[in-house]
């Protein structure tokens, strides 16, 4: 999948709705801030004219964007709700108790 395969309006609707079905399917690179986010990022959604939708975090990094500190799109993938909504933490996933 490349950037031209992504439907701009559909991606933006997913960002506005914070639709978890699209998590990992695309990333939003924000031109005005220089960051990239997951579609479910808890931050206020950017304006559509400031959005560039890309199919992978690697492409966003290659374009010079840095990872969002709120949704952590560069972290190992697992459901965002498990990490933030239910007390599940990244440290617990990476370093389980021995």
Secondary structure, DSSP 8 states (H G I E B T S, - for coil): --GGGS-HHHHHHHHHHT-GGGBTTBEEEETTTTEEEETT-SS----GGGEEEES-HHHHHHTT-EE-TTT-TTS----HHHHHTSS--HHHHHS---
